[in-house]
Amino acid sequence: MTEHTIYKNAVLDDIELQEGLKTINPKFGDFVTRVAGEAWGLPLIDQKTKALITIAIDVANQDHTGPGNPFGAHVNMALKQGATREEIEELLLFMCVYAGFNKVAGCFGTLNTVFEQSGVVQSVKAANSLATRKIDYATRDQKGKVVFYVLLWKRKGISLELFSNYWRNVHGPVCAQLPGQHQYWQFHLAHNEGGIWPTIAGIDNTTPSEDQFDGIAELTFETEQDRQKWFNSATILMDDEHNLFSKAIGYNTSFGNSQTYVDAIVIGDPNGEQDAIKFHVMVKKADDVSIQEFREYLQTSFANAVINNDSVLKFRLHLFEEVDNSRPDAAGVSHYEPTEKQYQAAFEIAFANPLAMESFFASTEYALAVKNLAKYVKQLFPFPQRAAYTFVYNNQMTLAGQRGSQVAELITKTGAINQLKDQIVSLFVKKQKEYDMSNQDITQESQLAISNGSNGSNGSNGSNKFAQVISLNGSKPIIERLPGTTSDMVKRLFATGESFDSEGFISFFTDTPVYQFGNFEPCLTKADIKKSTDAFFSQVSALYHNIKMLWEVGDVVFVEMDVTYWRKDGSVVTLPCFDIFRVEGDKFSELRIFMDANPVSNATIPVPATSSVLTVRQGNKLTSPDVMKKFFAEHPEGKKRIDSGFAPKWSISGPKWSVR
């Protein structure tokens, strides 16, 4: 055990240190003693702090290896001046930020050797911080025999926050409804910016900007047939991909080629940030080895060395088949990956904390794992995990799968046990039925599930935290909401359109909007939106939004409706329409209107009377709730618009309906 001997001058007063310097060379020892002694004699910084500073400098200069390196001497100096093992270890962790993780990793190995030689016992706190494996939960993943592993790039023009919120609250629950899944995880990732994983000679670890993806969807299946069943049903997802993705590259693994070797993380179905440091590491095969040699090396030499280190909490390995580039693109979303860009494997690895991670990188097991890695691997890209969400687990939808990740988080944090009762769960979970994708049609069961709706978090504009969506039923209104919610904003916007108030219309948008009406060019400024709407208003004498369904999830609002147009010549046409709104603060950042508007200006285009009808349920045509008529008759802003001279055009021309 190193004794604490507090010196006034840690160089001039330490005879043992001086003798050690002289063993290198007598003259060198005398010279260092005189010069360093003067520096250590400066009065304002205490000896312990100076000793810790020297360790930091050794880390920065990488003076911890080779003959005559000063690192060990400086560690012992710090110990003699009262520094504890914990303080020195914390210093090295602090240096990770400023010197780089790669430089610190090697120093930890030397530091442990110095501690052992000095007889410094690791504290209970430091020992516990390594959080080595005690229970292995790896067997819980055994039933997932084949995997669909999708790398996802967010759509350009949307924030990472919006991408994450939409993916976990809107897209995820839709995917969870599809049949065949054993497990479905979303991994939300940060980009690989380097500086954390040690560099390995001969292996590229710098990810080009175009290859920096933002998330991984991992779906496991018990059989190939289950995976094919999911593929047959997944066409419905492609219609949603363009809302949040710019690129989606799917990898398949064959039977048994996705395996969890060790897993000491207690929670297997996370919903948010995990209490661990986790990476998803993409691997490309070296050119000079076969795919079989590559796989055998990862499954045996590499995997066995990694899992022999107890600092590794989890290790899961995937061996990929070649990407199926015949998969068609979805509007604006690429599914194509050139052969030279494809990965042949990936692994998931987790640690309890930075100290455990650095301990692994400094270990003999890690050295053994990477010893011959460059022979088999040419690229290794580690992507840090930000959060993980589970939507299907053990063949059952999770709470996040049923109602969205954010709602699940709120229920869990509140401890709302009543929300888990069968009476409530049954409102959101419908029996998963087969989809007839030959006709690319959703079954009636899915339509009813959408009609019944689910509670989702409100946009930031609303005070009401949940959106209640009510199916049409005779004269019962579609929506029961408090004014001030995002859905109310939608009705207020429609009111400006029905009043032909283009100035009022553009006031609902942010200063950097995206507005697209049907097949027309998108408008990216308020001025362009005004010009577009004025041009359209000039073609008709009145219009009316007959809303069928309006619901919101997170910061997105969906509207299904029929829009009736009264042309200048007195003729009328009703067209089906679907709108998607995105909200930022109290404004709309985006509005996309899905409609073929050509029949409005070209009356020769036939539009059957049956092309747009209110939702049919159990053979009954449902009665229109006339949401917008009630808005002008009952809503304070609707009444104010009429009093201000902005009455809806349908009350003046066309049908000349009463507004009272």
N, C-alpha and C positions, 0 to 999 in steps of 0.2 A: 504494500500500500504506500503510495506517495504521501509523504508528510507535508503538511502545510507549513511553509516557512516564509513569513512575510518579510521581504527585504525592502530596504529603502531604495536599493538599486538592484534589480533582478539579474544584472550581468556582473557588476563589480563585486557584489556580495556573495555570489554563488561560485564557490571554489570548484565544485564538481563540474559545473558548466564550463568554466575556464579550462580545466584539465581536459575535458572532452574536446574542446576546440583545438587544443595543442596537439592532440593525437592525430589530427588531420595534417597539421604542419605547425611547428613551434612558432615560427615567425607569423604565420597566418593567425594563429590563436592569439598572440599578443596584440596584433593589429586590430582584430575584430573586437577584442576586449576593450581596447582604448576607445575606438570610434563608437562602437555600440554602447559602451558604458556611458559616454557623454550624452548620447541620445536618450538613454533610459534614465538619465539623471535630470532631464527636464522636469520642472516642478508641477505643472498643472494637471497632467493626466496620471492617474494612479497606476501602479505596477501591474495590477490584474488586468485593467483595461488595455494597457499596452501589450500585454501578452496575448490577449484575445485578438488585438489588431494584427499582430504578427501571424496568427493562424489564418486570419482572413486573407492576408497578403499571400501566404503560401498557397491557399486555395486558388486565388486569382492567377498566380504565376505557375500553378501546377508543380510546386516544389515539394511534393509528398513522396516521390519515388526516386530511385537511383542512389548510388553511394554518396554519403555526405549530405543528404537532404536535411534541411533544418526543421521539417514539419514535426518530427517526434520531439525534438528538443524544445520547440515552442509550445507544444501541448503540455509537456512536463513543466515548463516554466509557468504556464497558466494554472496548472494544478497546484503547484507550490504556492502560488499567490492567492489561493483560495477559490479558484474557479471550480465549479462542479462539472461532472460528466454531462448533466442535463444542460448546463449553460453552453458547453462547447458543442454539444449536438444541436442545440437551438441555433447557435451561430452558423453552423453548416447549413441548416435548413434556411436560415435567413439569406445566406450567400447563394442559394439556388436562384433567387430572383435576380441577383446582380452579377454573378459570375457564370451562371448557367448550370442547369441540372447535370449536364455531362461532366463538367469539371468537379462538381461536388460528389458525384457517385463514387468515383475512384478514391476520393479522400476518406469516405466513410470506411472503406476497407482498411486503409492504413490506420485510421483513428482507432478502430476496434483492436488492431494488433498492438498499438501503443497502450491502450487501456489494459489489455491482458498482461503485457509485460510490466506495466506499472502496478498491477494488482488492484485496479479500480473496478469495483463491482458495479454492474449496471443496476440502477435503481429500479424499484418495483414499478414506479410510474413509467419509466422508459421501457421496461420489459413489457408491460401491458400495452404500451402504445404500438408495439409491433403487431398485436392482435392476430396471432397465428391461428391456424385452423384448429378447431376443436371438434366440430361436427360437420360431416360431409353430406350435403343434400343433393349430390349429383344425380342420384337415381331418380329424382322426380322428373327429369327430362327424358327418361329412357323410352317412353311411349312415342315420342316424336321422332319417327324414323326417317322421314324425308322433309326437306325444308325448301321454302321459297324465300329468297333473301334479296331484298330490293334496295338498291342505293338510290337516294332521292335528292335532287337538286331543287331548291326553292325557286319559285317563279320570279323572274326579274321584275322589279318595280314594287314589290311588297316587302315589308320589314320582316326580319327574322321572328319577331314577336307575333306578328299576324300569321305568318306561316305556321309557327308552332301551335298557336291557339286554334287555327282552323283544322289543322291536321289531327290534333288530339280531341277536339270537341265536335267536329262535323264529319270529317272523312272517316276517322277511326270507328265511330259507332256504326256507320253504314257498312263498312267492311266486316265488322264483327257479326253482322246479321247473316253473312253468307255461309253456306253449309260446308262441312268437312273439316273445319279447323280444330286442331288440338290445342295449340297455343298461338297467340298473336301479340307480339310486342312491337312497340314503337320506341326506337332509340333516337333521341334528339341530340345532335352532336355539335361540337365546335370544330373549326377547321384545324388541320394539321399544320401548325406554324413552326414546328421544331422546337428544340431547346429543352425538351423533357426527356426523351429517350436518348440513350447514348448512341453515338454514331458507330457504325460497324463498317470496317474497311471492306470495300468492294460492294457495298449495298447502298443503293440510292434511297434516301429518306426524305427528299424534298418533293412535296406534292405540287405539281403545276396548278395554277389558279383555276384552269378549266376543269380540273379533276377534284376540286374541293367540293364535296357534297355536304348536305346538311342533315341528313337523317337516314336511318335504316329501318325498314319494315321487315321483321322476321316472323314468318308464319310456319308452324310445324304441323305435320299431318302424320297420322298413324299408318297410312297406306298410300301407295301411288294412286289408287282409285279415289281416295278422299281428296288428294291434291287436284286431280283432274276434275272432280266434282266442283271444287272451288273455282278452278280456271273457267269452267263452263258457265259459272254464275257471275264472273267478275267483270263482264262487259259493262255492267251498271256503274262500276267505279271509274271507267275510262271517261265517262261524261263529266266527272268531277275533277279529274286530274289537272285539267288546264287552269282550274281555279287557284292551285297552289304549287304545282310542279312545273319546271321547265324541262326536266329530264328524269326518267325513271328506268333504271337498268336492273332487270331481274335475273338472278342466278338461281339455278336449281342444284340441289345435292341429291345424289343417289342414295339408295337404302343404306343406312348406317354410316354415311359420310358426314354427318353432323353429330358431334359427340361432346358432352360435358364430362371432362375428366375429373375435376374437383369443383366443389361449390360450397363455401362456408358462409355464404350470405343467407341470412335467415329467411328473408322475404323473397319469394320467387315470382310474385306477381305485383311488382312495384307500381306506384302511381305518383310519379314526381321524382325529385332528387333522391338519390340513394346514399346511404351512409357508407360510402366507399369511393375510392378513386378508380375509375374504370376506363379502359380504352377498347376501341374496336379497331383492330389492326388489319389492314388490307395487304395481301401478299401476292407478288408476281414471281413466277417460276424463272429460274435462270435458263438461258437459251441452250446450254450444253447438256442438260439432263432431261430425261423423259418425264412425262407426267406421272408415271408409276414410281420412278425413283424419288421424285419430288414429294409425292404423297407419303411414301414409306418413311422418308426422313422426318417429315413433320409429325407423323403419327407415332414414331418410335423415339428416335434420338432427341428431337427437339421437345416434344411433349413430355417425355419422361423426365428430362432434366428440369424443365420448368416446374412441374408439379411436385418435384422432390424438395422444393424450397417452401417452407411453411409460411413465408410472407405472402405467397400468392393465394388470395382468397378464392378466386374463381378462374378456371381456364376452360374455354369452350372452343372447339376447332371445327371449321367448316371446310370441306374440300369440294370445289365447285366444278360443275360441268360447263362446257362452253355456252356462252350466251346465245339464246335463240333470237337471231336478228330478223327472223321472219315475222315476229310480233309487230303488228301495225302500230304506227304512231297514233297518239290521240291528239286532237286539235292543239297544236302548239307545244306538245310534249313529245320529246324524242325517246324512243325505245331502242335506238340503235347504238351499238358500241363496237368500234373497230377491233379486230382481233388483237392488235398490238396494245390496246388500252385495257383489255380485259384482265381481271384478276383470276388466279387459280385457287386461292384459298383466303380465309380470313380467320382471325381468332379474337375472342373476347377475353380480356384479362383484367383482374381487379385486385386492388390492395386496400388495406384498412385506412392508411394515411400516408403522407409523403415519406415519413421515416421508414415505414415498411417497404415502400416502393424503392427507395434508395438502398435499403438493406438488400433487396433482391438484386438490384443492378450491380452491387458490390460483391455478390456472393459467388462461390465456386460453381453453384448450379447454373447461374446465368452464364458464366464464362464457358461452361461446358455446352450449354444450349446453343451459343452463338459461335462456337469454335470453328465449325465447318459450314456455318449457315450460308456464307457467300458462294459456296459451291452449288447450292440448290436454289438460292433466292437472289433476285437482282433488285427488287424493290420491296420496301417495308414501310407502310404509311400508317402511323398510329393516330387515330382520331379520338380526342377526349370526349367522353359522354357528359352531356349537360343534365339530362333527365331521361327516365324510362317510364313508359306507360303500358299497362297490360289490358287488353280488351277481350281476349279469350284465354281461358286457363282450364286445363283438364276437361276440354270439350264443352265448357260452359262459358257463357258471356259473363264477364265481371261487371261490377257496378259501373265502371268507366265504359264498358262496352254497351251497357244498356242505356246509359244516360249522359255519356260524355265525361271526360276526365275531370273537368272543373267542377261539375255538379257532384261527382263522386268524392272529390276532395272536400267540398263543403259539407257533405253528409258525414264524412268520416271525422272531420275536425269538430263538427257540432255534436257528434255522438247521437245522430238522429236515427235511433233504432227503428222507429216507426216506418221509416222510408224503406226498410228491408222486409217489411211484412208482405206476405203473398198477395194481399189485396192490392197493394201499390205496385209491386214488381210486375204483376200480371198486366198492368196498364201499359207497360213499356216492352215487355218481352212477348213476342209472338212466336208461335211454332215456326221453325225454319222450314220452308218448303222449297221444293225444287223450282228452279227458274227455267223457263223454256227459252233458251237463248238463241235457238234457231230463228225465232221471230224477234229476238232482242226485245222481249216484252216482259214487264214485271208482272208477277202473278197478282191476283186480286188480294191475296193475303198481305203482300207487301204494300199494296195501295192502301189497304185499311190501316196498316201499321202507321203509314205516313199520315193518314187522315186523323187517326187518334192522337198522334203527336206525342211529344215528350217535353218536359221542362228543360230549358236550357238557360245559361246565364244571359242576362240582358246586356245590351250594349252599354258603353260607359255613360251615355246620355240619360239612361233611365234610372229612376229611383226604385222601380219594382225589380227585384233581383231575378225573377223567373218569368218566362213568357208562357202564357197558358194558351194552347191551341185547341180549339173546340171544333169538332166535326160539324159540318152542315147538317141540319136536321129540321126540315120544314121551315118555320119562320124563326127558329132560334138563331141568334147572331153567331157569326164565325168566331169572333174574338171578344173576349172580355178583358179589358186592360184599363189601366189608369192613364189619363193624358200625361204626356211627358216621356213615355217610353219610346223606344226606337220605332216600333210599329206605328205609333201615332205620328212620328215624323214622316213615315212613308205616306200615310193618308193626307197629311198636310201638303206634301210635295205633289201628290196626285191632284189635289184641289187647285194648285196653281196651274197645272196642265189643263184641267177642265175649264179654267177661267181664261185660258190663253194668256197667262201672265208670265212671260218669259223672264222678266226681271226677278219676280218672286221665285221662279223656278231655279234660277242659278244661285240664288242666295242660300240654298240648302247644301251647296257643294263647297269642298275645301278649295284652296287656291291652286292646288295641283291635282285636278280631278281626272278621272278616266270615265268617259261616257260613250257608250256605243249602242246605237239603235239598229237592230236587225243587221242587214248586210252592209250598212253604210260605214264609211271610214270613222274610226274613233275620234272623239273630240278630247283634246288634252288641256284646254283652257276654258274658263268661264265664257269668254267672248265667243269661242267657237260653239259652245253649247247653245248660247243664246241665238246665234245665227242659224244653227241647225233647227232649233225648235220653232223659231219664227217662220222659217221656210216651210216646215211641216204644217204649222197652224194655218198657213195661207191656202193649203190644199183642201181643208175641210171646214164645215160650218160649226161642228160640235163633236165632242167625243166623250165617252163614259167608260170608267174602269169598273167592271163587274167582278169584284174580288171573290174568288172561290176559297182560297186558302192563303193565310199569311202567318209565317212563323219565323222566329229568330233563334239563332244559336250563336253564342259568343258575340262577335261584332259583325255578324252576317245576317241579313234578312232575306228571306225567300218569299216571293209572291207568285201565286198561280191565279190567273184571271182570264176573263174574256174582255176584249176592248171593242166597243162599238163605235164606228165612225159614221157620221152623217156627211155625205159628200155635198159639194156645192150645187150639184144638179138635183138634190133631194133624195138620191138613192142612199141606201144604208148597207153597210157590211160589218159583220162581227167576226173577229179573228182571235184565235187562242194566243196567249202570251204568257211568258214566264220571265220574271225580273229577279236579278240578284243585286242586292245593295251591300256595300261594305262601309262601315262607319269608323270615323276617326273623331274622337271627342264628341261634339254635338253637330257634326257635319257628315255628309256622305263623301267618301273619297272615291267611290266607284259605283257606277250603275251600268249594268249590262242588260239590255232588253232583247230577249230571244223571241223574235217574231218575224214572219214573212210579211212585210208591210206593202209589198208590191200591189196587192189588190186594192189598196186605198186609192192609189193614183191611176190604176188601170182597171176600170170596171169590166173589161172584157175577160179578165181572169176569173174563171168560175170558182165560187166558194160555196160548197154545199151547206145547207142549213144545219146539217148534222156535224159539221166540222168543229163546232165549238159549243159544247153543252156543259151545264154544271155537272159535277161529279155524280155518276150513277152508283148507287149503293143498293144491293139486294133487289135490283130490278127497278128501283124507283128513281126518277129524276128529282133532284133536290131543288127546293125553292130558293131563289136568289135572296140573300139577306140585305141587298141594297146598302152596302156599307157607306158608299160615297154620298148617296142621297141623304142618309142619316147624318153624315158628317156636316153637310151644309145646313141641315135642319136643326141639329142639336148641339154640335160642337161650338164652343165659344169662338174659335178662330174661323170656323165656317160661317157663322153668323156675321162676324166682323168683316169677312171678305165681301159678303153680299152688301152690307151697309157701306162699304168703301168703293162700291162700283165694280167689284170683281166677282159678279155672279157667274155661276157655271154657264157655259154657252148652251148646254142642253136645256136650260130654262128659258132661253131667249129665242133660239131657233131649233131646227130639228124636231124633237118630240115635244119641246116646250113643257117639260115636266115642272110641277110646282116644287118650290124649294121649302115650303112651310108645311 
